[in-house]
Amino acid sequence: MEQTQEQETEQAISKVIADLMDYMERTGTTQSRVAKACGISSATLSYFTKGNYGGDVGSVADKVRDFLEIEATRAATKCKDGGIVRTSAFGTIQKFCGLVLTHKVVGLLTGDAGVGKTTALKAFSKDHPSVILIEADHGYTARALFDELCAHLALDDRGSLHQKLVRVVEKLDGSGRMIIIDEAEHLPYRALELIRRVYDKAGVGIALCGMPRLEKNVQGDREHYAQLNSRVSAPCRARLLTDGDIKAYLESRFSGYDSGCVAECARMCRRNFRLLSHLVHWSVEIMRKNALSSLDNDVLAQASEMLAVAR
């Protein structure tokens, strides 16, 4: 007996539900994460998986099916995860953070975009759970900074900026903790001065990290930041990749590569860690599509054409 269109639709939806349940079990992905990716509520997804959803079931099924297809494609093209490669810059930043934490001083870390500052800072904060890591954004205000500090410290963020400063200082006083502010070049004068007050009153380590212009911001064109600048006792500059760094990164991502690849990568990515990671990503994709087992300069040339910034 031929199936009706309604039966075929029901079977298709049942298969989507079964595929989703299998995916969640295999990957450990939560229902809330799937719902968020699909653009629906967790409640909707819950009713859908139980076959009790009273809305447009077909629309939800389409969103779930699309999510599963995207995840399958990502899994098939995922680059080998060689973990964090401890480059020279990574080691420098780790030592810098350790010094600021241990001696409870104000440190200033600068480096060009793409040297791996954020990766190293996140790794340090992960290894030291007591460390507070804040990533400043464009337009970041002093109030936004202290709202985030209050959130990290589980403090009441109501009231004036001064009241928030007092609460933060009281919580941190004598704690021996450390505050890392990444992309600190975005902080305005008032925010930097208040962070100085946290250092003075609570005696915690402060690491201001960002682009080279952060040095000029802290120094101030008219000595506006003289008090903060005088407290910086641990200046540090993160450097670009060495040949050894590039070699280690390639070895962590490829089972084999031609001897000339290190020099070619250095030329193409200008010894920039972020550009190198992008170059490697597209090289892996090219090798996968062409069933290649070893990296060579031809693959790198094709990958570089996919990176407008690397031309």
C-alpha positions, -999 to +999 in steps of 0.1 A: +000+000+000+013+034-010+020+058+018+001+090+020+019+124+019+010+129+055+026+096+065+057+104+046+059+138+064+055+121+098+083+097+090+106+125+078+099+144+111+105+112+132+138+107+114+149+143+122+140+138+158+159+105+159+189+121+142+189+149+166+187+127+197+216+106+183+237+137+176+231+151+212+240+117+227+272+114+206+285+149+211+271+158+245+255+189+231+227+203+253+192+209+242+195+246+250+225+249+228+207+232+199+177+255+204+198+286+204+215+275+172+182+268+156+167+302+167+139+286+187+132+283+224+143+253+245+106+247+253+097+245+216+125+220+210+115+200+240+079+197+228+092+189+192+114+160+203+085+146+224+061+148+195+039+172+214+046+205+196+013+222+186+028+248+163+044+246+128+061+213+132+075+213+096+092+247+102+109+234+134+120+202+116+135+222+088+155+243+113+167+212+131+176+194+099+196+225+087+214+226+120+224+189+118+236+193+082+258+223+092+273+204+121+280+174+099+298+196+074+318+213+102+328+179+116+339+167+082+361+197+076+374+203+111+411+209+113+432+186+134+433+200+169+469+200+179+462+220+210+478+252+220+513+256+205+535+273+231+552+298+208+579+322+220+553+349+225+531+325+244+559+317+268+567+354+272+531+363+280+528+334+305+560+346+324+547+382+323+513+371+339+531+350+364+552+379+375+523+403+378+503+377+398+531+367+421+544+401+429+511+420+427+523+447+404+510+467+375+521+452+342+519+465+307+518+439+279+518+451+242+521+434+209+508+437+173+475+422+163+477+385+157+507+376+179+486+354+201+481+376+232+444+367+237+451+330+234+479+331+259+459+353+283+429+329+282+452+299+288+467+316+318+433+326+333+421+290+327+451+276+346+445+302+374+408+303+382+412+331+407+424+354+379+398+378+365+400+382+327+381+411+311+381+417+274+374+454+267+355+465+236+353+497+215+333+523+234+340+506+268+333+530+296+344+530+332+309+520+343+309+491+319+343+480+333+331+480+369+298+464+360+318+435+346+341+434+376+311+433+399+297+404+378+330+385+381+330+391+419+293+383+424+288+418+437+257+441+436+262+464+406+236+490+416+245+525+426+271+550+415+304+542+400+321+552+432+300+527+452+309+500+427+346+509+432+343+506+469+326+472+467+353+459+443+381+471+465+365+456+496+361+423+479+397+422+465+415+437+494+440+412+508+429+385+482+462+384+463+442+380+431+449+395+396+429+414+370+438+410+334+423+435+309+428+425+273+425+451+246+430+477+273+437+503+246+399+507+244+397+519+280+391+557+285+411+578+309+386+575+338+385+537+336+423+535+337+425+558+367+399+538+386+418+506+379+448+523+393+428+531+424+418+494+427+455+485+426+465+512+452+437+502+476+434+465+472+470+456+463+461+431+435+481+425+404+469+444+373+478+434+338+469+459+311+473+442+277+467+454+241+481+469+209+513+490+209+492+522+212+483+512+247+518+524+257+510+559+244+476+558+261+491+550+295+519+576+291+494+603+281+501+632+257+501+657+286+512+635+315+475+629+323+484+593+332+515+601+352+503+583+384+494+551+365+525+552+343+547+555+374+532+523+388+540+502+358+568+480+369+565+452+345+565+463+308+565+435+283+564+433+245+551+401+227+571+394+195+562+378+162+567+342+153+602+326+150+610+299+125+609+275+155+574+286+164+562+281+128+578+247+127+561+236+159+528+248+147+530+229+114+541+198+133+511+200+155+487+202+126+502+180+098+516+145+098+541+156+071+553+188+053+580+198+028+612+214+042+605+247+024+571+251+041+584+269+072+601+297+052+571+300+029+547+302+058+569+329+074+568+349+042+530+345+035+518+352+071+545+378+079+552+358+111+518+367+124+502+339+144+466+347+134+474+347+097+494+315+101+464+298+117+441+309+088+467+298+063+469+264+079+431+261+081+426+266+044+456+243+036+439+215+056+407+220+036+426+219+003+444+188+013+412+171+024+394+179-009+423+166-029+432+136-007+467+149-001+487+135+029+515+160+031+517+198+030+538+215+003+543+250-011+517+244-039+490+238-012+502+269+007+500+290-025+464+279-031+455+286+005+471+321+004+448+329-026+418+323-002+432+349+022+429+384+008+448+397+038+477+374+031+483+386-004 
